[in-house]
Amino acid sequence: MGRYVVQRLGQMVPVVIGTTFLIYALVWSLPGDPFAAKCGDRPCPQNYIDRMTAEYNLDDPLPLAYLQYMGNLLTGDFGQTFSGASIADELLQRYPTTLQLTVLAILVEVVIGVAAGVLAGTRRGGFLDNLVLVSTLVVVSIPVFVLGLLAQITFGVRLGWFPVTSDGTLFSLVLPAIVLGSLSLAFVARLVRANLVENLRTDYVRTAIAKGLTRQRVIGVHTLRNSLIPVVTFVGADFGGLLGGAVVVEGIFNIPGVGNMIFRGINAHEGATVTAAVTVLVLVFLIVNLLVDLLYAVIDPRIRHA
Amino acid sequence: MHSPVAPDQIVPSAAHVPGRPPGRAGGQRGRRRGGGHRAAVPRSLAGDAWRDLRRSPVFLVSAAIILVLVAMAAVPGLFTSADPRACDLANSRLPPSGSAWFGYDLQGCDMYARTVHGARASILVGVLTTLGIALVGSVVGMFAGYHGGRVDALLSRLTDMFFAVPMLLGAIIVLATFPSTVGTPAWQTIGKVVMALGVLGWTTVARLMRSTVIQVKQADYVQAARGLGAGTSRILLRHILPNAVAPVVVYSTIILGVFVVLEATLSFLGIGLQAPVISWGIAISEARAYLRQSPHMLLFPGAFLSVTVLAFIMLGDAVRDAFDPRLR
């Protein structure tokens, strides 16, 4: 286990360096004027150009400038917004909301997704199975922003069950979390169903049934644990999609999180703010993926000894 | 069950080939045609898949929808005679009626005409991006898998770096750096979105290609070709590629729908396609402020978008089933 963790951390370092370099190079050092898109519809004022040039060391050669930028990131300095506020402060203020939203979305997708998958997988070919298959297909094909707008108008405005926009309470995050998690929910349900159907045919399940174990124990303990391994992988890999979806959902429901900051930054053409916030989300995604890999070793003993 | 494939073969065509009986393996070059096997004409994996596909209702339905959409993208005049850019502010946000089936949008343009014309941007972005990532990913994956060693290590780490950036977030970074404005020509705006999605989209294709090439390159016929003195490019293009391409074809079909969604999402965010281009994403973003009063502005472009995505997902499912020997 210890060796595995060290090994994974070792693989992680070059990826983080490469990814942040990729983003830095994309934003600041591609041919052309890096300030063409950073200040809204007008050209950037000279003092802003001077400030950003100093801040991002744009006069230095690329590798050196990148190293200084990484140093800044590591010490928590993410630069300033166009109006001069610290991006780090704003991120710190907004991050808990985005965290709540994504954790809620993951809860929605895992709890409902696994339940639907088990219902469908244990009644293969039945009514519930077909219902799950068809409804997941429909959910998958409706893009998150369309679903968000539909949910907002239906459950928020028409029926009044949920707040239309965020008022800061956890309850107001429930509808956005369902919307955000819906796509992954459908994938989780299909994944669990497929794995369950496959695993129910294995020898060890037949043995468990032959031993006289109850159906609940056979499915809940013996089969489900094995069927959940791919789900953990999926949730980890999908976390990046969730963060991308958070930009859309926080924009629609006006939730004051990091995604909303990006959404507003895009509309105000504040390139520097957008890229700084997105970089943070990408870093979070990398860390979460590492954690998922470690979690993987906890669930699947075969990996622990590898 | 009409194909003699062992059940333990997992990757569609890669492992499929060595398992072929001699008559079929030789038949690849047409030399042992009619050598006493069931069919006079040898069947390839693609041929088998095509036979399966023609009988699959899911494939037929999704292919029909996609054909209509492609026709809509290529010749929108077939579906509507109204000019999507002839707008009358007096008609602003009028609901659907006999003269305008889908109603009017904010600028008083005919929603039906605009929805029909919106297919072009979605299909164009989806197809171009998919072609781009299939090409780049295949080349990278083939080189990494075929050469192995240091080339492989370098290319694989490079792939990892691009893979680590979530696609929507990465595309936002690219497009925030190269924004389009109302004055940007349409092909440039579309090109930027294709680039933004393509820059990060090729990694899965590269990984798929690499792993199948590693399997295929050990096959006897590749060794034979090398023994006969075939050059690297000939071995790669004539012997390895045709036998390693199936997983990429399957993935490309599925990912096309994802690219359509991502384009619409970026356009909705206001960072993808821009005003002179007609796009479902832009139409939906315009509808956002008037949801309560004019839901038709959301419903029609939203429905077209969803049906398009659904069609590509169903097509991808059908193609995957057809190419997967485990299901035969």
Interface residues (C-beta under 8 A of the other chain):
Chain A: P14 V15 V16 G18 T19 L22 I23 L26 V27 L30 P34 A36 A37 D41 L137 V138 V140 S141 I142 P143 V144 F145 V146 L149 L150 Q152 I153 V157 G240 G241 L243 G244 G245 V247 V248 G251 I252 I262 F263 G265 I266 N267 H269 G271 V274 T275 V278 T279 L281 V282 F285 L286 N289
Chain B: R157 L158 D160 M161 F162 A164 V165 P166 M167 L168 L169 G170 I172 I173 V174 A176 T177 F178 P179 T181 G257 V261 A264 T265 F268 L269 G270 I271 I284 A287 R288 L291 R292 P295 L298 G302 L305 S306 V307 V309 L310 I313 M314
